[in-house]
Amino acid sequence: MNTKHCLGIAFAVLLPFGAAHGAASTPQKEVVASKDAPAAVGPYSQAIRSGGMVFLAGQIPIDPKTGQTNTGTIEEQTAQVFENLKAVLAAAGMTLDNVVSTTVYVKDLNDFAKLNAVYATYFKDKPPARATVQVQRLPKDAAVEISAIAVH
């Protein structure tokens, strides 16, 4: 088979696939923001809605009323993070039940059992997929940060 013929077949196969999946147009992107969650402290959004999905930026334990970082126990910090995530989800017309995936960043994996106990209280039924990683440092010296993806 000559090269021209192979390229023609590949193009014919890929073109319909790309067009059918929005490759020909720019996906819609809408900023989601809540006054009941900490404001973004950099060039990012609290969340972005694209189609039926909402991508939530990582939340750390900042009290949105005071702007201060919660420096309490890992349990207290984790609870504050979830309250922040819930506020952003509410602004998108969603709840934690819509969350399909989370990424948990924790400064010390020795705190995992305590963090996990709080986490489990927020996801009682059908918990989302999750990745958990230990990191050296988080913004504002928080002990935990959680990002999420939610779907309608």
FENNOR-V510554 format. One record per backbone hydrogen bond with DSSP energy under -0.5 kcal/mol. CO is the residue of the C=O (numbers start at 1). NH is the residue of the N-H. Records with the same first field share a line. If there is no record, write none. Layout:
CO: NH  NH
This chain:
2: 6
3: 7
4: 8
5: 9
6: 10
7: 11
8: 12
9: 13
10: 14
11: 15
12: 16
13: 17
14: 18
15: 19
16: 20
17: 21
18: 23
19: 22
22: 25
30: 49
32: 47
34: 37
42: 44
46: 57
47: 32
48: 55
49: 30
50: 53
52: 152
53: 50
54: 56  150
55: 48
56: 148
59: 146
60: 62
61: 70
62: 64
63: 67
68: 63
69: 71
73: 77
74: 78
75: 79
76: 80
77: 81
78: 82
79: 83
80: 84
81: 85
82: 86
83: 87
84: 88
85: 89
86: 90
87: 91
88: 92
89: 92  94
90: 93
95: 98
96: 99
98: 151
100: 129
101: 149
102: 131
103: 105  147
104: 106  133
105: 145
106: 135
108: 111
109: 112
111: 115
112: 116
113: 117
114: 118
115: 119
116: 120
117: 121
118: 121  122
119: 122  123
129: 102
131: 104
133: 106
138: 141
139: 142
143: 107
144: 61
145: 105
146: 59
147: 103
148: 56
149: 100  101
150: 54
